[in-house]
Amino acid sequence: MSEVLRKASVIRVPAASTLGRAALALRHAVFVVEQGVPADEEVDEYDPAATHFVAIHEGEVVGTLRVVLLPEHAKIGRVAVRQDRRGSGIARQMLTAAMAHCRALGVERFFLAAQIDKLGLYEKLGFTAFGPQFMDAGIPHLAMKTY
């Protein structure tokens, strides 16, 4: 187990909190700056009501994701890990925590749209790809589900 994984804490945070704003800043750095996603597409109408999670390591937000609870499933999205922490298990730790939180609420069905190069991560957590490949913000994706 990596040092970062052992020491990271994953917590739920309100979108409008200081940690919520740090999560949005990380998402901006990853999606807008690194990946070229248009800024007006990165933040959307789901953010205010979504359940946001952050991974904190040594007092810094190093990862984030959000969960949107829909009638048919929990939709996981905006999974982002700071560039210098990628490959350390942060994304998996956040996904595991978010799914456990949803399961505690009685949600057993999960959906996400995965960037093609991230499929392996989600498959290890029980997700299965389905449907045709599609472009989202200029990046190839596949839909994935756990049901």
C-alpha positions in Angstrom: 0.0 0.0 0.0 1.4 3.4 -0.9 2.2 6.0 1.6 -0.3 8.4 0.1 -3.1 5.9 0.3 -2.4 5.1 3.9 -2.4 8.8 4.9 -5.2 10.2 2.7 -8.6 10.9 4.4 -11.7 10.9 2.3 -14.6 13.0 3.6 -17.9 14.4 2.3 -18.0 18.2 1.9 -20.6 20.8 1.0 -20.0 22.3 -2.5 -20.0 25.8 -1.0 -17.5 25.1 1.8 -13.8 25.9 1.8 -13.0 22.3 1.0 -15.7 22.3 -1.7 -14.2 25.3 -3.3 -10.7 23.6 -3.2 -12.3 20.5 -4.9 -13.7 22.8 -7.7 -10.2 24.4 -8.0 -8.7 20.9 -8.4 -11.3 19.9 -11.0 -10.5 23.1 -12.9 -6.8 22.3 -12.9 -7.4 18.7 -14.0 -10.2 19.1 -16.5 -9.9 22.6 -17.9 -6.2 23.3 -17.7 -4.8 19.8 -18.3 -7.4 18.2 -20.4 -8.8 21.2 -22.3 -12.5 20.8 -21.2 -14.3 24.0 -21.7 -14.8 25.8 -18.3 -18.5 26.3 -18.9 -18.9 22.5 -19.3 -16.9 21.5 -16.2 -19.2 23.0 -13.6 -22.9 22.2 -14.2 -26.4 22.4 -12.7 -25.8 19.2 -10.7 -22.9 20.6 -8.6 -25.0 22.4 -6.0 -27.1 19.4 -5.1 -24.4 16.7 -5.6 -22.6 14.9 -2.8 -18.9 15.9 -3.0 -16.0 13.9 -1.7 -12.4 15.1 -1.2 -9.2 13.2 -0.5 -7.0 15.1 1.9 -3.3 14.3 2.3 -1.1 16.4 4.6 -3.7 19.1 4.8 -4.1 19.4 1.0 -7.0 18.4 -1.2 -5.4 15.9 -3.6 -8.5 14.3 -5.0 -12.2 14.8 -5.5 -15.4 13.3 -7.0 -19.1 13.9 -6.9 -22.1 11.7 -6.7 -25.5 12.7 -8.1 -28.3 10.6 -6.6 -30.9 9.9 -9.3 -34.0 7.7 -9.0 -32.5 4.9 -11.1 -28.9 5.0 -9.7 -26.1 7.0 -8.2 -24.1 8.8 -10.9 -20.4 9.2 -10.1 -18.5 11.8 -11.9 -15.8 14.5 -11.9 -13.3 12.1 -10.5 -10.0 14.1 -10.4 -6.7 13.5 -8.6 -3.9 16.0 -8.4 -1.2 15.2 -11.0 1.5 14.5 -8.5 -0.7 12.0 -6.6 -1.9 9.9 -9.6 -1.3 6.2 -9.4 -1.2 6.2 -5.6 -4.7 4.7 -5.0 -6.4 8.0 -4.3 -9.2 7.6 -6.9 -9.9 4.1 -5.8 -10.1 5.2 -2.2 -12.5 8.0 -3.0 -14.7 5.7 -5.2 -14.8 3.1 -2.5 -15.9 5.7 0.1 -18.5 7.2 -2.1 -20.0 3.9 -3.0 -20.1 2.8 0.6 -21.9 6.1 1.5 -24.5 5.4 -1.2 -24.9 1.8 -0.1 -25.6 3.1 3.4 -28.4 5.1 1.9 -29.8 2.0 0.2 -28.4 2.7 -3.3 -26.9 -0.3 -5.0 -26.8 0.8 -8.6 -24.0 3.0 -9.9 -23.4 4.6 -13.3 -20.5 6.7 -14.7 -19.0 7.9 -17.9 -15.3 6.8 -17.9 -12.5 8.2 -20.0 -11.2 5.4 -22.1 -7.8 5.3 -20.4 -9.4 4.9 -17.0 -11.5 1.8 -17.7 -9.3 -0.5 -15.7 -9.8 1.4 -12.5 -13.5 1.2 -12.7 -13.5 -2.5 -13.8 -11.6 -3.3 -10.6 -14.5 -1.8 -8.6 -17.1 -3.9 -10.4 -18.1 -1.6 -13.2 -18.9 -2.9 -16.7 -18.7 -0.9 -19.8 -21.7 -0.8 -22.2 -22.8 0.9 -25.3 -20.8 2.7 -28.0 -17.8 4.9 -27.3 -18.8 8.6 -27.3 -17.0 11.9 -27.0 -17.6 14.1 -24.0 -15.8 17.5 -24.0 -13.6 16.2 -26.8 -12.4 13.1 -24.8 -13.4 9.5 -25.7 -15.6 7.9 -23.0 -17.6 4.7 -22.4 -20.6 4.4 -20.2 -20.2 2.0 -17.2 -22.5 0.5 -14.7 -22.6 -1.9 -11.8 -26.0 -3.4 -12.4 
